[in-house]
Amino acid sequence: MEFPLVSIIVPMYNAAGCIARCVKSICAQSYKSIEIILLNDGSKDGTLSVCRALAAQDHRIALVDKPNSGAADTRNQGLALAHGRYVQFVDSDDWLAPDFTEKLVTAAETHAADLVIAPFWMVYPKDYVEHTRPWEKALGTVLRRNPPRTRAYGYLPAGVYTGQEYARQLIEKPNTFYYGVLWNKLYRRDLLAGHGIRFRQELFAEDQLFNTEYLRYVRTAVSIPDIGYYYLQCSQSVSHSRVTTADILRLRRRVMGLYKSIYTELGIYPETRAAILRSAFGENEFTLPPLDISEADDADEHHQLTLERVEDELFVTIHHPMTKDHYISFIACLTGDKLQLVKLYPEGDASCRFKITGAGVLYFYCNRHGLMKAPDFRAAARHTPSQKLHLREPDEGDREQVMAYREEFL
């Protein structure tokens, strides 16, 4: 396979506390043919100095320091500097799995795709404070909001789609992050440049407007099943703290007009008209169910898990149904003499994350099978790719130690 250049664009504003994790995850990509365009949008903290140190360690990083002009103009400047066949966007407080770019490019090259889309992890920080708008409270009995927990989201089954097929799928869930954001997608730079697609200066939803305009020119789209992007929820972001219900409805009416125009061009407006009219009131990931990873083709019925480590965080997902009769009641991560324990509940989430340093061992307590252990896993490396493991019976010494902890914690 040819290894075309990918331009990865990262706008930054006051990101000193998180930009190193973000950029290091990009530099660590298994796909090496990348240029990393870091754009400091007039930060007032130490973002620039952190990025200068990072740029000194990797020749693929191009660092731009510019006056503050907002995310839209900053991304446009990044597009003007890009040289790659493909364009990828990353937000400064997020991070990538080590093989994410490789998976996107492989799909694009294999199928001559104009767009590649992937599911993602929504990660909530421990200090996350949710801001619920009045209309969301009013609909609380109808739309049950997801509690703040790390979850995977994706709505398009893996496969290759024509532009019309992709548009039909999108309009069923038009307001989701999955379809609306930039960072879980790969774009063709020649389409962006050839059609003058750029970001508009808006209070919010610049991503959705950009993607909606790009939709006009998508002839082939590919959905991949691999989850490689970690999106950190921030309760202080513009979309959470400064956007009113009126702002949202105004924007959605504008987008509705765009959909009507684009879907008419695609020849599918009559069949999608009802969905377009409903689009102003569609749900998103805060109320929609998360991705059921247990539906993966190679998932076993019981006791399989996915593990991935990024820096000092370990992400764990169980791949068997959590029912009232058969469930994992807790996950324990033992590093040295320190044990972290997360309780799980029947019919609830089967995922969690741990803060770890050095090596660790994972234990699981099943209400049917008792204590089990993740075999041959030592989380010593700073980055480990997503891997699936089967649980097994632990050694007797392990059992005594962890069960003693269980009595203490539960």
WOLIN-V993094 format. One record per run of one state. SS is the DSSP state (a for helix, b for strand, c for the rest). FROM is the first residue (numbers start at 1). LEN is the number of residues. If there is no record, write none. Layout:
# WOLIN-V993094
ss-><SS/SS>
from-><FROM/FROM>
len-><LEN/LEN>
This chain:
# WOLIN-V993094
ss-><c/b/c/a/c/b/c/a/c/b/c/a/c/b/c/b/c/a/c/b/c/b/c/a/c/b/c/b/a/c/a/c/b/a/c/a/c/b/c/b/c/a/c/a/c/a/c/a/c/b/c/b/c/b/c/b/c/b/c/b/c/b/c/b/c/a/c>
from-><1/6/13/19/28/34/42/47/56/61/67/71/82/86/90/95/97/100/112/115/119/120/125/134/139/151/154/159/163/174/177/181/185/189/195/206/216/220/225/229/234/238/242/245/266/269/282/293/296/304/311/313/319/328/336/338/344/351/356/361/367/370/375/383/394/396/410>
len-><5/7/6/9/6/8/5/9/5/6/4/11/4/4/5/2/3/12/3/4/1/5/9/5/12/3/5/4/11/3/4/4/4/6/11/10/4/5/4/5/4/4/3/21/3/13/11/3/8/7/2/6/9/8/2/6/7/5/5/6/3/5/8/11/2/14/1>
